[in-house]
């Protein structure tokens, strides 16, 4: 006969095992945002899921693929999902520089597709980012036709058709966007498409006064670097939303716009509060090991994830903290 102490021990073990299984199951579901939300759409100014609920995606952008290709693999995607709690990653395909798309198209697509397929395997959303500062109509049409044909059937896909227009007018950017959106819609009728605006995605007010028409599921990108961009840009974002534009922050960080200098925690927190208030999705820049404040990794960081805190720069530590907790603390706190 089994005595009472043994019975209690067995019962406790069973309870602990059940709790562990339940915890793993909950984490597994939470780590599957596409399974949870499905195909995304735009309803007014909100990003919504297939159930009609508002969705806020959060994650990180890889650095330019042509300069930091070593991080463009499925393993880093898995690490960013499991350890950083990303629900979206951004594959930033450099276009004009050496080894960018115009110079090395097949190699460039190979790098980008590794991240895309890693995101699909890990069931998160992925932004296919045409990381250009100039109008490259021919290349963009070619590239996005191929991406839409190959991946348009997956609800994981978000297209960013022009990273940061610099000195082009809104009329020029709008004309370009109409052509590229039309090409994508030939093969992918409904996945989200992100539209850039002049002056590094600062001029949302121009798009708000003259948006693209005749298309669904479009959002407009706002990029901020907190030590440079402050209330004036948030006011432009408010104006754009008041005029009916759906806003997506596809690139941001806490330091100056040149990627260097100290992190401005006060302004970064102001931005976070603004995005949370308006239920705006955001992506931080960048998974790279360049000697600059905005690159989140040191050179010690492995090419396939598994990073310790010693591999992370201040921006990486704080971005990971924000993704895992929803809060950003200052170093002194």
Residue pairs with C-beta under 8 A, 6 or more apart in sequence:
2 10
29 35
29 36
30 36
31 81
31 82
31 85
31 122
31 123
32 123
33 57
33 87
33 88
33 123
33 124
33 125
34 123
34 124
34 125
34 155
34 156
35 123
36 49
37 49
37 50
37 51
37 53
37 55
38 49
38 50
38 51
38 155
39 49
39 50
39 155
39 190
39 191
40 47
40 48
40 49
40 50
40 55
40 125
40 155
40 158
40 191
40 192
40 217
41 47
41 48
41 49
41 50
41 190
41 192
41 216
41 217
42 48
42 192
42 216
42 217
42 218
42 219
42 246
43 52
44 244
44 246
45 241
45 244
45 245
45 246
45 247
46 54
46 246
46 279
47 54
47 55
47 56
47 57
47 192
47 219
47 246
47 248
47 279
47 281
48 54
48 55
49 55
50 155
54 279
55 281
56 275
56 276
56 279
56 280
56 281
57 87
57 88
57 125
57 281
57 282
57 283
58 86
58 87
58 88
58 281
58 282
58 283
58 322
58 323
59 80
59 84
59 86
59 87
59 88
59 89
59 90
59 124
59 125
59 283
59 284
59 323
60 80
60 84
60 86
60 89
60 90
60 283
60 284
60 285
60 286
60 287
60 296
60 319
60 323
61 89
61 90
61 92
61 127
61 129
61 250
61 251
61 283
61 284
61 285
61 286
61 287
62 68
62 71
62 72
62 76
62 89
62 90
62 91
62 92
62 115
62 286
62 287
62 288
63 71
63 92
63 285
63 286
63 287
63 288
63 290
63 295
64 92
64 94
64 97
64 100
64 131
64 288
65 72
65 91
65 92
65 93
65 94
65 100
65 108
65 111
65 112
65 131
66 94
66 97
66 98
66 99
66 100
66 103
66 104
66 108
67 94
67 97
67 288
67 290
68 287
68 288
68 289
68 290
69 99
69 111
70 303
71 287
71 288
71 297
71 303
72 91
72 111
72 112
72 114
72 115
73 114
73 115
73 118
73 303
73 304
74 114
74 115
74 117
74 118
74 121
74 122
75 118
75 304
75 305
76 115
76 118
76 287
76 303
76 304
76 305
77 89
77 115
77 118
77 119
77 121
77 122
77 124
78 118
78 121
78 122
78 305
79 304
79 305
79 306
79 307
80 86
80 89
80 287
80 305
81 122
81 124
83 305
83 307
83 320
84 319
84 320
84 323
84 324
85 323
85 324
86 124
86 323
87 124
87 125
88 124
88 125
88 126
88 127
88 158
88 281
88 283
89 115
89 119
89 124
89 125
89 126
89 127
89 283
90 126
90 127
90 129
90 160
90 250
90 251
90 283
91 111
91 112
91 115
91 116
91 126
91 127
91 128
91 129
92 129
92 131
92 163
92 286
93 100
93 101
93 108
93 111
93 112
93 128
93 129
93 130
93 131
93 143
94 100
94 101
94 108
94 131
94 132
95 101
95 102
95 130
95 131
95 132
95 134
95 136
95 139
96 102
96 132
96 133
96 134
96 136
97 103
99 107
99 108
100 108
101 108
101 109
101 130
101 139
101 143
102 136
102 139
105 139
105 143
109 143
109 146
112 128
115 126
116 126
116 128
116 151
116 156
116 157
119 125
119 126
119 156
120 126
120 151
120 154
120 156
123 156
124 156
125 156
125 157
125 158
126 156
126 157
126 158
127 158
127 159
127 160
127 194
127 250
127 283
128 144
128 147
128 151
128 157
128 158
128 159
128 160
129 160
129 163
129 250
130 136
130 140
130 143
130 144
130 160
130 161
130 162
130 163
131 163
132 140
132 162
132 163
132 164
133 163
133 164
133 165
133 166
134 166
134 168
135 162
135 165
135 168
135 172
135 173
135 176
137 176
137 179
137 180
140 161
140 162
140 176
140 180
141 179
141 180
141 183
144 159
144 161
144 180
144 183
144 184
145 183
145 184
145 186
145 187
147 157
147 159
148 159
148 183
148 184
148 186
148 187
148 188
149 187
151 157
151 188
152 184
152 187
152 188
152 191
153 188
155 191
157 188
157 191
157 192
158 191
158 192
158 193
158 194
159 184
159 188
159 191
159 192
159 193
159 194
160 193
160 194
160 196
160 221
160 250
161 177
161 180
161 181
161 184
161 193
161 194
161 195
161 196
162 173
162 176
162 177
162 180
162 195
162 196
163 196
163 251
164 196
164 200
164 201
164 223
164 251
165 172
165 173
165 196
165 197
165 198
165 199
165 200
165 201
166 198
166 199
166 200
167 198
167 199
168 176
168 198
169 198
170 197
170 198
170 203
170 206
170 207
170 210
173 196
173 197
173 198
174 207
174 210
174 212
177 195
177 196
177 212
178 212
181 193
181 195
181 212
181 215
181 218
184 193
185 215
190 216
190 217
191 217
192 217
192 218
192 219
193 215
193 217
193 218
193 219
194 218
194 219
194 220
194 221
194 248
194 250
195 207
195 212
195 218
195 219
195 220
195 221
196 220
196 221
197 203
197 204
197 206
197 207
197 220
197 221
198 206
200 223
200 257
201 221
201 222
201 223
201 250
201 251
202 222
202 223
202 229
202 233
202 236
203 236
204 220
204 222
204 236
204 237
204 239
204 240
204 245
204 247
205 236
205 239
205 240
207 220
207 240
207 245
208 220
208 239
208 240
208 242
208 243
208 244
208 245
209 243
211 218
211 220
211 243
211 244
211 245
212 218
218 246
219 245
219 246
219 247
219 248
220 240
220 245
220 246
220 247
220 248
221 247
221 248
221 249
221 250
221 251
222 233
222 236
222 237
222 240
222 247
222 248
222 249
223 249
223 250
223 251
223 252
224 233
224 249
224 252
224 271
225 252
225 253
225 254
225 255
225 256
225 257
225 259
225 294
226 252
226 253
226 254
226 255
226 263
226 264
226 267
226 268
226 270
226 271
227 254
227 255
227 256
227 257
227 261
227 262
227 263
227 264
227 267
228 256
228 257
229 257
230 267
230 270
231 270
234 270
234 271
234 274
237 247
237 274
237 278
237 280
240 247
241 247
241 278
247 278
247 280
248 280
248 281
248 282
249 275
249 280
249 281
249 282
249 283
250 282
250 283
251 283
251 284
251 285
252 271
252 282
252 283
252 284
252 285
253 259
253 284
253 285
253 286
253 293
253 294
253 315
253 319
254 263
254 264
254 265
254 267
254 268
254 315
254 318
255 261
255 262
255 263
255 264
255 293
255 294
255 315
256 293
259 285
259 290
259 292
259 293
259 294
259 295
260 292
260 293
260 294
261 293
262 293
263 293
263 314
263 315
263 318
265 328
265 330
265 331
268 328
269 328
272 322
272 328
274 280
275 281
275 282
276 326
284 296
284 315
284 319
284 322
285 294
286 294
286 295
286 296
287 296
287 297
288 295
288 296
288 297
289 295
289 297
289 298
289 299
289 301
293 313
293 314
293 315
294 315
295 313
295 315
296 312
296 313
296 315
296 316
296 319
297 307
297 311
297 312
297 313
297 316
298 310
298 311
298 312
298 313
300 310
300 311
301 307
301 311
301 312
302 311
307 316
309 317
312 320
314 331
318 328
318 329
321 327
321 328
321 329
322 328
